[in-house]
Amino acid sequence: MTYTPAKADQFIRENKHLLRSEYRLNYHLMSEFGWMNDPNGFIQYKGEYHLFYQHYPYRPEWGPMHWGHAVSRDLIKWNYLPVALAPDKPFDRDGCFSGSAIEKDGALYLMYTGHIVTGPDPKNDYYQIQNLAVSEDGVRFHKVDDNPVIGLSHIPPGASRKDFRDPKVFRRDGRYYAVLGSNDGQGNGQILLYRSEDLIRWAFVCVMAKSDGNMGDNWECPDFFELDGLDVLMFSPQRMPPQGRDYRNLHSTVYMWGRWNAVDETFQAEGYAPMDQGFDFYAPQTTLDDQGRRIVVAWMDTWETEIPTQNGHYWAGALTLPREMVRKEGKVLFKPVQEIERYRGELFQIRDLILDGETELAAGGDSYELEAVFEARDAERFGLKLRVGENEQTVLSYSTGDGVFCLDRNHSGIGPKGVRETEVPLCDGKLLLRAFVDRSSVEVFLQDGEKVMTARIYPGERSLGIRAFAEGRCSLASLKKWDLRI
């Protein structure tokens, strides 16, 4: 099949009536039709937020990658634009893989990975190179004549000759840089750094960071930025072994902090931590907006897991609620962007409810924001049950004995099961919990963003209840709930 953006757009127009609405999200970005994975090209350009995404428009499964495209003025309500890229050139013939966007001289440039299959085994016979496309209006893109701009000859000795992808381009100290995901071919992920004066001619600088043997065998989707005086390198390590309660998914996401040395163009890492302690958060990308906020969004699914909407729904994949990364009192916090509050409906509120057992709340729904403050008191365990129905519930619980918060989706409906846990201390004996439910997803922000847990859930349409519970006596000091209407 010959792919072009125009063919993809036509196919979507002619087939999107087939979509089933049962699990379609209300206030998260999904593909208009077909498959979605990594967010790409996240940027604020000419007054609008642009989000591109890995996209196979023809079926709800991974295929030769295109770039879908949507724009928003507030990061919540998105409008679809024409497909931006399709694999239609020799340098990207088997896929336009992940990449990023940057503005230069008023034009919008996309830097992306061209994937080329070289033999009968597409999982092993391939190579990857980096290409540029440009647009004057932010809608229609053409690929530059100089492609590839970072080719096989730019790969340093000791780096994989195949896994060489996902460029994040940025400007620093008057120069353009790009970080790329890679590995050393010996089971250790790494990030490569490149430099350019014009986005066309690139030179290898250094291996910016590398696994110590305990951080996965391949690193994908890097990003590098400054956050209130701290330099942050973000990436997604594949097959990273668990560390205590962290990194329990097959593929993870990490932010590594340290210091950038502008003189010798090196990054000295000082530590790292997971970005999300749940199930479904991968390949995040950030942008800096005109308010000075560092906004991050990720694919709200992950590789090698079941996605129920692939079966008869004609779509698969979604992106997370955009989150602001904030540095406060030595901590990095993740907070839902403030714009979501504009879409709040009528307030349902409870104050000073004493819990010792289970209480059903006179509120429910499948698309809402909920904010709760628990005072632990004598309780051994307390929390909330969301999307409650016959034999279905998603359980958010806190155990006071070990200070562990748990997200349990074993009875959340169809789809993948499991439990994720994270340690989070109470603050003056209280737990602040903010949850966003959106039909087939839940995102939980703990203690004002110290920890976040994300999960896809697929309950039945009648599972709408909310219950509060405690084992022992505790107080639900306050609970606020708003339906979110987009």
C-alpha positions as CSV (number, residue, x, y, z in Angstrom):
1,M,0.0,0.0,0.0
2,T,1.2,3.5,-0.8
3,Y,0.7,5.9,2.1
4,T,0.1,9.6,1.9
5,P,-1.5,12.1,4.3
6,A,-4.4,12.7,1.9
7,K,-5.2,9.0,1.7
8,A,-5.2,8.8,5.5
9,D,-7.5,11.8,5.8
10,Q,-9.9,10.4,3.3
11,F,-10.0,7.0,5.0
12,I,-10.7,8.6,8.4
13,R,-13.6,10.7,7.0
14,E,-15.1,7.7,5.3
15,N,-14.9,5.3,8.3
16,K,-15.1,7.2,11.5
17,H,-18.9,6.5,11.6
18,L,-17.8,3.0,12.7
19,L,-16.4,4.1,16.0
20,R,-18.1,2.8,19.1
21,S,-18.5,5.4,21.8
22,E,-18.6,3.1,24.9
23,Y,-15.0,3.8,26.1
24,R,-14.3,6.9,24.1
25,L,-12.8,9.5,26.4
26,N,-14.4,12.9,27.1
27,Y,-11.5,15.2,28.0
28,H,-8.4,13.3,26.8
29,L,-7.0,13.4,23.3
30,M,-7.5,10.2,21.3
31,S,-6.9,9.4,17.7
32,E,-9.8,10.4,15.4
33,F,-9.8,6.8,14.1
34,G,-7.4,3.8,14.4
35,W,-4.3,3.5,16.5
36,M,-2.4,6.0,18.6
37,N,0.7,5.8,20.7
38,D,3.5,8.3,21.6
39,P,2.8,12.0,21.7
40,N,5.1,13.9,19.3
41,G,5.9,17.5,18.4
42,F,4.3,19.0,21.5
43,I,4.7,22.8,21.1
44,Q,2.9,26.1,21.5
45,Y,3.0,27.7,18.0
46,K,1.2,30.8,16.8
47,G,-1.1,31.0,19.9
48,E,-2.1,27.3,19.9
49,Y,-0.9,24.1,21.5
50,H,0.0,21.6,18.9
51,L,0.1,17.9,19.7
52,F,1.1,15.3,17.1
53,Y,1.0,11.6,17.8
54,Q,2.1,8.2,16.5
55,H,-0.8,7.1,14.4
56,Y,-1.9,4.2,12.2
57,P,-5.2,5.4,10.8
58,Y,-6.3,2.3,9.0
59,R,-6.7,-0.2,11.9
60,P,-6.7,0.0,15.7
61,E,-3.3,-1.6,15.8
62,W,0.3,-0.6,15.3
63,G,1.3,-0.3,11.7
64,P,3.4,1.9,9.4
65,M,3.5,5.0,11.5
66,H,2.0,8.3,10.5
67,W,1.8,11.5,12.5
68,G,-1.7,12.5,13.6
69,H,-2.2,16.1,14.6
70,A,-4.5,18.1,16.9
71,V,-4.5,21.7,18.2
72,S,-6.0,23.3,21.3
73,R,-6.0,26.8,23.0
74,D,-6.4,25.4,26.5
75,L,-4.8,21.9,26.5
76,I,-8.2,20.3,27.2
77,K,-10.5,20.7,24.1
78,W,-8.7,19.5,21.0
79,N,-9.5,19.9,17.3
80,Y,-8.2,17.5,14.7
81,L,-6.1,18.7,11.8
82,P,-5.0,16.8,8.7
83,V,-2.5,14.0,9.1
84,A,0.9,15.7,9.2
85,L,3.2,12.9,8.0
86,A,2.9,9.6,6.2
87,P,5.7,7.2,5.3
88,D,5.9,8.2,1.6
89,K,9.7,8.7,1.1
90,P,12.7,6.4,0.7
91,F,14.1,7.7,4.0
92,D,10.9,6.9,6.0
93,R,9.3,4.3,3.8
94,D,8.3,1.9,6.7
95,G,7.3,4.5,9.3
96,C,7.5,8.1,10.5
97,F,8.5,7.2,14.1
98,S,8.5,9.6,17.1
99,G,10.1,13.0,17.2
100,S,9.6,16.6,18.2
101,A,8.9,20.1,17.0
102,I,10.7,23.5,17.1
103,E,10.0,26.9,15.7
104,K,12.7,28.6,13.5
105,D,12.2,31.9,11.7
106,G,8.5,31.6,12.1
107,A,8.2,28.2,10.5
108,L,7.4,25.0,12.3
109,Y,9.9,22.1,12.0
110,L,9.3,18.5,12.8
111,M,12.3,16.3,13.5
112,Y,11.4,12.6,13.4
113,T,12.8,9.1,12.9
114,G,12.6,7.4,9.5
115,H,12.2,3.6,9.9
116,I,13.5,1.4,7.1
117,V,13.0,-2.4,7.1
118,T,15.9,-4.2,5.4
119,G,15.0,-7.9,5.4
120,P,12.3,-10.6,5.9
121,D,12.2,-10.2,9.7
122,P,10.9,-6.7,10.4
123,K,11.6,-7.0,14.2
124,N,15.3,-7.4,13.6
125,D,16.1,-6.3,10.0
126,Y,15.8,-2.5,10.1
127,Y,17.7,0.8,10.6
128,Q,16.7,4.2,11.7
129,I,17.6,7.8,10.6
130,Q,16.5,11.3,11.5
131,N,14.6,13.5,9.2
132,L,13.1,17.0,9.0
133,A,9.7,18.3,7.7
134,V,8.7,22.0,7.7
135,S,5.5,24.0,7.6
136,E,4.8,27.7,7.2
137,D,1.2,27.5,8.5
138,G,1.6,24.7,11.1
139,V,-0.8,22.4,9.1
140,R,0.7,21.3,5.8
141,F,4.3,19.9,6.0
142,H,6.9,19.1,3.4
143,K,10.0,17.0,3.9
144,V,13.3,18.8,3.3
145,D,15.6,17.9,0.5
146,D,18.5,17.3,2.8
147,N,17.0,14.2,4.5
148,P,18.3,12.4,6.4
149,V,19.8,15.1,8.5
150,I,21.2,12.6,11.0
151,G,22.1,9.4,9.2
152,L,23.9,6.2,9.9
153,S,27.3,7.9,9.6
154,H,26.4,10.0,12.7
155,I,26.1,6.9,15.0
156,P,29.1,6.7,17.3
157,P,31.1,3.5,17.8
158,G,29.6,1.4,20.5
159,A,26.0,2.5,19.9
160,S,23.3,0.3,18.3
161,R,23.3,0.5,14.5
162,K,19.5,-0.2,14.6
163,D,17.9,1.4,17.6
164,F,18.5,5.1,17.0
165,R,15.3,7.1,17.3
166,D,12.9,9.6,18.9
167,P,14.8,12.9,18.5
168,K,13.8,15.7,20.9
169,V,15.2,19.0,19.5
170,F,15.7,22.1,21.6
171,R,17.7,25.3,21.7
172,R,20.2,26.1,24.4
173,D,23.2,28.5,24.7
174,G,22.4,29.8,21.2
175,R,22.6,26.4,19.5
176,Y,20.3,23.6,18.5
177,Y,20.6,20.3,20.2
178,A,18.9,16.9,19.9
179,V,18.8,14.0,22.3
180,L,18.1,10.5,20.8
181,G,17.2,7.2,22.3
182,S,19.6,4.3,21.8
183,N,21.5,1.4,23.5
184,D,25.0,0.0,23.4
185,G,24.1,-3.4,22.0
186,Q,25.1,-5.0,25.2
187,G,21.9,-4.6,27.2
188,N,22.3,-1.1,28.3
189,G,20.1,1.8,27.3
190,Q,21.6,5.2,26.6
191,I,20.9,8.7,25.3
192,L,23.0,10.3,22.5
193,L,23.5,14.1,22.2
194,Y,23.8,16.0,18.9
195,R,24.5,19.7,18.0
196,S,23.6,21.9,15.1
197,E,23.7,25.6,14.0
198,D,20.9,25.3,11.5
199,L,18.8,22.1,12.0
200,I,20.3,20.7,8.8
201,R,24.0,19.9,9.6
202,W,24.4,17.9,12.8
203,A,27.4,16.6,14.8
204,F,27.6,14.0,17.5
205,V,28.6,15.5,20.9
206,C,28.6,12.7,23.5
207,V,26.7,9.8,25.2
208,M,24.7,12.0,27.5
209,A,23.6,9.3,29.9
210,K,23.8,5.5,30.1
211,S,22.4,2.6,32.1
212,D,24.4,1.3,35.0
213,G,23.1,-2.2,34.2
214,N,19.9,-1.7,36.2
215,M,17.9,0.7,34.0
216,G,16.7,-1.3,31.0
217,D,18.2,-2.5,27.8
218,N,17.0,0.3,25.5
219,W,16.0,3.9,26.1
220,E,13.3,5.6,24.1
221,C,11.7,9.1,23.8
222,P,14.2,11.3,25.6
223,D,13.6,14.9,26.5
224,F,16.0,17.4,28.1
225,F,15.0,20.7,29.7
226,E,15.6,23.1,32.6
227,L,13.1,23.2,35.5
228,D,13.6,26.1,37.9
229,G,17.4,25.8,37.9
230,L,17.5,22.0,37.7
231,D,18.4,20.2,34.5
232,V,16.2,17.3,33.8
233,L,16.7,14.4,31.4
234,M,13.5,12.4,30.8
235,F,13.3,9.0,29.0
236,S,11.5,5.7,28.8
237,P,13.6,2.7,29.6
238,Q,12.5,-0.6,28.2
239,R,12.5,-3.8,30.3
240,M,13.8,-2.0,33.4
241,P,14.0,-4.3,36.4
242,P,11.7,-3.5,39.4
243,Q,13.2,-1.5,42.3
244,G,11.0,-2.1,45.3
245,R,7.5,-0.9,44.5
246,D,8.7,1.2,41.5
247,Y,9.2,0.2,37.8
248,R,6.7,-2.8,38.0
249,N,5.6,-2.4,34.4
250,L,7.5,-4.0,31.6
251,H,8.4,-0.6,30.2
252,S,8.9,2.5,32.5
253,T,9.4,6.3,32.4
254,V,12.1,8.1,34.4
255,Y,13.2,11.6,35.0
256,M,16.8,12.1,35.9
257,W,18.1,15.3,37.4
258,G,21.5,16.8,37.5
259,R,23.6,19.6,36.0
260,W,24.4,20.7,32.4
261,N,27.9,21.9,31.8
262,A,27.7,24.4,28.9
263,V,31.4,24.5,28.4
264,D,32.0,20.8,27.6
265,E,28.4,20.1,26.8
266,T,27.9,17.3,29.3
267,F,25.2,16.3,31.8
268,Q,26.1,15.1,35.2
269,A,23.3,13.1,36.7
270,E,22.5,13.3,40.4
271,G,19.6,10.9,40.7
272,Y,16.4,9.6,39.1
273,A,12.8,8.7,39.9
274,P,9.7,7.4,38.2
275,M,7.3,9.9,36.7
276,D,4.1,7.8,37.4
277,Q,3.6,4.9,39.7
278,G,0.6,3.4,37.9
279,F,0.1,1.2,34.9
280,D,-0.3,3.4,31.8
281,F,2.2,6.2,31.3
282,Y,4.8,5.9,28.6
283,A,6.8,8.0,26.1
284,P,6.1,11.5,27.7
285,Q,7.1,14.7,26.0
286,T,7.2,18.2,27.4
287,T,6.9,21.8,26.1
288,L,7.5,25.2,27.7
289,D,4.5,27.5,27.2
290,D,4.1,31.2,27.1
291,Q,3.2,31.2,30.8
292,G,6.6,29.7,31.7
293,R,5.0,26.3,32.5
294,R,6.7,23.0,31.8
295,I,3.8,20.9,30.5
296,V,4.2,17.1,30.1
297,V,1.9,14.6,28.3
298,A,2.3,10.9,27.8
299,W,0.8,7.9,26.0
300,M,-1.9,6.6,28.4
301,D,-1.3,3.0,27.5
302,T,1.9,0.9,27.1
303,W,3.4,-1.8,24.9
304,E,2.6,-5.5,25.1
305,T,-0.6,-5.1,27.1
306,E,-4.3,-5.7,26.2
307,I,-6.3,-2.8,24.8
308,P,-10.0,-3.9,24.7
309,T,-11.0,-1.2,22.1
310,Q,-8.8,-3.0,19.5
311,N,-11.7,-5.5,19.3
312,G,-14.6,-4.0,17.3
313,H,-14.3,-0.4,18.5
314,Y,-12.0,0.8,15.6
315,W,-9.7,2.9,17.9
316,A,-7.0,2.3,20.5
317,G,-4.8,4.6,22.6
318,A,-5.1,7.9,24.3
319,L,-2.9,10.6,25.9
320,T,-2.9,11.6,29.5
321,L,-4.3,14.7,31.0
322,P,-1.5,17.4,30.5
323,R,0.4,17.9,33.7
324,E,2.5,20.8,34.9
325,M,5.9,19.9,36.3
326,V,6.7,22.1,39.3
327,R,9.8,22.3,41.5
328,K,8.9,23.1,45.1
329,E,11.0,22.8,48.2
330,G,13.4,20.4,46.6
331,K,10.6,18.2,45.2
332,V,9.4,17.8,41.6
333,L,5.6,17.8,41.6
334,F,3.2,16.8,38.8
335,K,-0.1,18.7,38.8
336,P,-3.1,18.6,36.4
337,V,-3.1,21.8,34.3
338,Q,-5.3,24.5,35.8
339,E,-7.4,24.8,32.6
340,I,-9.3,21.6,33.4
341,E,-11.1,23.5,36.2
342,R,-13.0,25.6,33.5
343,Y,-15.0,22.5,32.6
344,R,-16.3,21.8,36.1
345,G,-20.0,21.3,36.4
346,E,-22.2,21.5,39.5
347,L,-20.3,20.9,42.8
348,F,-21.2,17.9,45.0
349,Q,-19.6,18.3,48.4
350,I,-19.3,16.4,51.7
351,R,-17.6,17.6,54.9
352,D,-16.5,15.8,58.1
353,L,-17.9,12.4,57.3
354,I,-16.9,9.8,59.9
355,L,-16.0,6.5,58.3
356,D,-15.9,3.1,59.9
357,G,-17.0,0.7,57.2
358,E,-18.3,1.5,53.8
359,T,-20.6,4.4,52.7
360,E,-22.1,4.9,49.3
361,L,-22.0,8.6,48.2
362,A,-25.0,10.3,46.6
363,A,-22.9,11.0,43.6
364,G,-21.5,9.1,40.7
365,G,-20.7,9.2,37.0
366,D,-18.1,8.2,34.4
367,S,-16.4,11.6,33.6
368,Y,-15.5,13.7,36.6
369,E,-12.9,15.3,38.9
370,L,-12.9,14.3,42.6
371,E,-10.9,15.9,45.4
372,A,-10.8,14.3,48.9
373,V,-9.0,15.0,52.1
374,F,-8.8,12.0,54.6
375,E,-7.8,12.3,58.2
376,A,-6.4,8.9,59.1
377,R,-7.1,8.9,62.8
378,D,-7.3,5.3,64.0
379,A,-7.9,3.6,60.6
380,E,-5.6,0.9,59.4
381,R,-6.8,1.4,55.8
382,F,-9.1,3.8,54.1
383,G,-10.0,5.1,50.6
384,L,-12.4,5.3,47.7
385,K,-14.0,2.9,45.3
386,L,-14.8,4.4,41.9
387,R,-16.9,3.2,38.9
388,V,-18.7,0.9,41.3
389,G,-21.3,-1.5,39.8
390,E,-22.3,-5.1,39.9
391,N,-19.0,-7.0,40.6
392,E,-17.0,-4.0,39.4
393,Q,-15.0,-1.4,41.2
394,T,-11.6,0.4,41.0
395,V,-10.2,0.7,44.5
396,L,-7.9,3.5,45.7
397,S,-6.7,2.7,49.2
398,Y,-4.1,3.9,51.8
399,S,-2.5,1.7,54.5
400,T,-1.4,3.6,57.5
401,G,0.9,0.9,58.8
402,D,3.4,1.1,56.0
403,G,2.4,4.4,54.4
404,V,1.5,2.8,51.1
405,F,-1.1,3.9,48.6
406,C,-2.6,1.3,46.3
407,L,-4.5,1.4,43.0
408,D,-6.3,-1.9,42.4
409,R,-8.0,-2.5,39.0
410,N,-8.5,-6.3,39.4
411,H,-12.3,-5.7,39.3
412,S,-12.4,-2.7,37.0
413,G,-14.2,-4.5,34.2
414,I,-12.7,-6.0,31.1
415,G,-9.1,-5.4,30.1
416,P,-5.9,-5.8,32.0
417,K,-5.9,-6.3,35.7
418,G,-3.3,-5.7,38.5
419,V,-2.3,-3.7,41.5
420,R,0.3,-0.9,41.8
421,E,1.6,0.6,45.0
422,T,3.6,3.6,46.0
423,E,4.9,4.9,49.3
424,V,3.6,8.4,50.2
425,P,3.7,9.9,53.7
426,L,0.7,11.6,55.3
427,C,1.0,15.3,55.9
428,D,-0.2,16.2,59.5
429,G,-2.1,12.9,59.5
430,K,-3.9,13.7,56.2
431,L,-4.0,12.4,52.7
432,L,-4.9,14.7,49.8
433,L,-6.2,12.7,46.9
434,R,-7.3,14.2,43.5
435,A,-8.7,11.8,41.0
436,F,-9.8,12.3,37.3
437,V,-12.1,9.7,35.9
438,D,-12.8,9.7,32.2
439,R,-14.9,6.7,31.0
440,S,-11.9,4.3,30.5
441,S,-9.2,6.0,32.5
442,V,-8.3,7.1,36.0
443,E,-5.5,9.4,37.0
444,V,-4.8,9.9,40.8
445,F,-2.7,12.8,42.1
446,L,-1.5,12.3,45.7
447,Q,-0.3,15.0,48.2
448,D,-0.5,17.8,45.7
449,G,1.3,15.9,43.0
450,E,4.1,14.2,44.9
451,K,3.0,10.9,43.4
452,V,0.7,10.2,40.4
453,M,-0.8,6.9,39.4
454,T,-2.5,6.3,36.0
455,A,-4.5,3.4,34.7
456,R,-6.8,2.4,31.9
457,I,-10.0,0.8,33.1
458,Y,-13.0,-0.6,31.2
459,P,-16.0,-1.0,33.4
460,G,-19.6,-1.4,32.2
461,E,-21.7,1.6,31.4
462,R,-23.8,1.1,34.5
463,S,-20.9,1.1,36.9
464,L,-21.1,4.7,38.0
465,G,-21.1,4.5,41.8
466,I,-18.6,6.1,44.3
467,R,-18.0,4.7,47.8
468,A,-15.8,5.8,50.7
469,F,-14.5,3.2,53.2
470,A,-12.4,2.7,56.2
471,E,-11.1,-0.2,58.3
472,G,-11.1,1.5,61.7
473,R,-12.3,5.0,62.3
474,C,-11.2,7.9,60.1
475,S,-12.6,11.1,58.8
476,L,-13.4,12.2,55.3
477,A,-12.7,15.8,56.1
478,S,-13.9,17.0,52.8
479,L,-14.9,15.6,49.4
480,K,-15.6,17.7,46.3
481,K,-16.8,16.2,43.0
482,W,-17.5,17.9,39.7
483,D,-18.7,16.3,36.5
484,L,-16.4,17.5,33.7
485,R,-18.3,18.7,30.6
486,I,-16.3,19.3,27.4
